[in-house]
Amino acid sequence: MIRKKYTKMVDVSITSKSAEAVLVTGITGYLATENVKALIDDGWTTIRGTSRKSPDDAKLYLSKLVKYAENNGATIDFVQLDILD
């Protein structure tokens, strides 16, 4: 069986990133935190992140990331999410 590779990029740019929010799942993980920094640097101002931790615990755990967001005019909202509930 031959699988076809798709190399076409899809443009998902949004004209006003400050009017939209982006959702990052597993925000307490290393890759997610690096992605959040990149999103902030790209101009996103509202970021929502899911975590298995409570919102207060996630905010404390990622205090440096929260401070980075605040210093760059962005906010991060944390939402506790458990797929087993």
Secondary structure, DSSP 8 states (H G I E B T S, - for coil): --------------S-GGGSEEEETTTTSHHHHHHHHHHHHTT--EEEEEESS-HHHHHHHTHHHHHHHHHTT-EEEEEE--TT-
